[in-house]
Amino acid sequence: MFYRKHKKRILIISEMIILILSISATVPSLFYIAIDKQDTKLCDFPHITLATSFYVVVYTIIFYVLPITTIAILYWQIIKHQRRYVRPGRSSLSRDDIRTQKLIKALIKISLAYILFTWPNCLLLIAVAITQKPVLQIRNQSFVVFLLAMLALSVTNSMTVFNPLLYFKFDTNIARKVRSIFGKRRFVILDISTVSVTVSARTSKLSQ
């Protein structure tokens, strides 16, 4: 009852808290991240101190640990609700319900994919904070590890691109809706092109 009554206010406050946390965790990077003189094309932590390590750990918790934990908890609550939910008129829970099983599988696959895509970069940041080794030093010691680190960073930063693809891949309802929308647009384009071809053919006949 409380949530329904104050739903709009709770959502606004939650968005403001997320915005403040994001800004608070990002702004300090302007003071810690810089360009190294040895490689001006690489942004790095040139001098990793105890304060830098603390900041990297806090940054990792806010941007990786908390989102992953929140997604896992929320999706698990949805899965539990779907498994326990009994439709009106039914005496017991039907575990053979196709839609419920598809939803549960989609949520599990999406959450696992998100975790698999983001945990390598999370481990990279934690390793940098603990060892206090800049990325440039890692590259000088092992170029293979450096390539893996850059790959992990690139994949994590590309999650905004991967997220729609994940939902399209694992959620059949979203995939069906997207196909229907693009199918209608394709039909409209084909219809318009057919009309234009017909009009141009009639025009050419009249000119002759």
Secondary structure, DSSP 8 states (H G I E B T S, - for coil): -HHHHTHHHHHHHHHHHHHHHHHHHHTTHHHH-EEETTEEEEEE-SS--HHHHHHHHHHHIIIIIHHHHHHHHHHHHHHHHHHH---TT-SS--TT-HHHHHHHHHHHHHHHHHHHHHHHHHHHHHHHHHH---HHHHHHH-HHHHHHHHHHHHHHHTHHHHHHHHHHHH-HHHHHHHHHHHHHHHHHHHHHHHHHHHHHHHHHHHH-
